[in-house]
């Protein structure tokens, strides 16, 4: 007697560059694309905000208000990157618990 296991998979076609035409795959495509865009923009914002805060800290000249402002920028950027890393961790956890592959790239010839 064979036991067949069913496994659901959300396929990310964002990397292949083509919009899925299969019913039911469109939403997964747009969610994965949105998540990747948010992660990319968030990473760039982290770098810019951290560098901006660092430059302000270095050029503050000991002025208490400017030092506090720079420290707030640096702290905010670190909190932002922690949130981005946590979102990746949550996504990985969901993949493992529900046995789905949210971020798997699928190339047109693989179908």
Secondary structure, DSSP 8 states (H G I E B T S, - for coil): -----------B-TTTT----STTTHHHHHHHHHHHHHHHHHHHHHHHHHHHHHHHHHTSTT-HHHHHHHHHHHHHHHHHHHHHHHHHHHHHHHHHHHT--TT-B--GGG-
